Amino acid sequence: MLAKRFEKLSPYVPGEQPKDRVYVKLNANENPYPPHKSVAKAIAKAVKSNIEKIGLYPDPDSKTLRNEIALMLNKTGGVLGNKNAKLPFELTGKNIFCGNGSDEVLSFVFYTFFDSDRPIVMPEHTYSFYPVYCGFYGIPMNRIPLKENWELDSDKMLSEAEKTDSSIIFANPNAPTGIALKAQEVAQMIRKAPKDKVFVVDEAYCDFAEESCIPLLAEFKNLIIVRTFSKSLSFAGQRLGYVVASPELIQAIFTVKNCFNHFPVDFITQQAGIASCKAYDYYAENAAKIIQERESLTEFLRSRSWFVIDSKTNFIFAKKDGISGEEIYRKVKSAGILIRHFSTPGIEDFVRISIGTEKQNKALKSVLETL
Ligand SMILES: *Cc1c(COP(=O)(O)O)cnc(C)c1O
């Protein structure tokens, strides 16, 4: 009964959400702080005062929400965790495409811009949904190993992309390493990359870093930036992601969206998303707290002879000589705290720990102390 293409699928495995007991969840890079009160109000209003709207189709193009996202990016410079971030131009709603989580947005980007006639170039270790979509859409991949110091091998990625006239995609900061390239380093890459192919930067964690690549849109018409409300905007359960790019590329993604699902962002999510954008000051404070906790945890582990990669995200990627990643994960879990372990060859010694509240981190530190 199954289609032939079904046999090629290998689904993404998300961080576990167990129900057997209440865990401190530091395994899915969710935000430990709740959404702003105005978001709860917007949702309550959407279902109470506007109940008739639930019976009607929502705005298929999320127009008001896209304008609010552009406004938030203009006001924050595209980085909640850096008060000095600035954009050299004003974005408008025409630069934004919204979807049901950035996973869906990425799926539309893959469908819109990547062909089966050439591989897309990506790091060997990056967001593990990219290989899943390549399998889903039948797009070949060329996965470039990271350098010894866990950074992207940008020279090798560029020379491979040039050979096949290919697109490049990676997360910046990258996952699961947490390392960020500076915007100027990304600019150098785009200058040397194929001009007739899109260059995709996934900025899921950018609000915990120092710089966004959004300012580079002034120079590069082939740049696509993918972002999410899930991490810095405490919105993982509501599902909202977006693309920032030139209006021409945004229009192309709309065409694909309208061939697949006319209404990817429902009415309640649009209302709650608008309220979230307006509360950017609150989320910026939370990002600052998370950054502070990240630095504190990094220092704590390093002083106990752990190897911790410099992170610009809301998680750290760390390992310790003499104890396997799997064992760290199991011991921490038995103490009631979930962290993430990947059995992927090359990174199997590491654990990925999402940064929680100060209280959660204290609990975590006291467990790690016993290892
Ligand atoms: C979490 C994450 C996403 C997915 O975000 P959603 O909007 O929740 O689908 C995309 N890319 C990277 C690198 C991520 O870490």
The ligand as an SDF file (V2000), in Angstrom:
LIG
                    3D

 15 15  0  0  0  0  0  0  0  0999 V2000
   14.7720   24.5000   17.2090 C   0  0  0  0  0  0  0  0  0  0  0  0
   15.3470   24.7060   15.8470 C   0  0  0  0  0  0  0  0  0  0  0  0
   14.5290   24.8770   14.7410 C   0  0  0  0  0  0  0  0  0  0  0  0
   13.0450   24.6040   14.7860 C   0  0  0  0  0  0  0  0  0  0  0  0
   12.2900   25.5080   15.3800 O   0  0  0  0  0  0  0  0  0  0  0  0
   10.7010   25.4060   15.3650 P   0  0  0  0  0  0  0  0  0  0  0  0
   10.3000   26.7910   15.0060 O   0  0  0  0  0  0  0  0  0  0  0  0
   10.3100   25.0170   16.7380 O   0  0  0  0  0  0  0  0  0  0  0  0
   10.2710   24.4250   14.3280 O   0  0  0  0  0  0  0  0  0  0  0  0
   15.1050   25.1630   13.5230 C   0  0  0  0  0  0  0  0  0  0  0  0
   16.4420   25.2360   13.3880 N   0  0  0  0  0  0  0  0  0  0  0  0
   17.2660   25.0410   14.4220 C   0  0  0  0  0  0  0  0  0  0  0  0
   18.7390   25.1210   14.2190 C   0  0  0  0  0  0  0  0  0  0  0  0
   16.7380   24.7520   15.6730 C   0  0  0  0  0  0  0  0  0  0  0  0
   17.5590   24.5070   16.6960 O   0  0  0  0  0  0  0  0  0  0  0  0
  1  2  1  0
  2  3  1  0
  2 14  2  0
  3  4  1  0
  3 10  2  0
  4  5  1  0
  5  6  1  0
  6  7  2  0
  6  8  1  0
  6  9  1  0
 10 11  1  0
 11 12  2  0
 12 13  1  0
 12 14  1  0
 14 15  1  0
M  END
$$$$
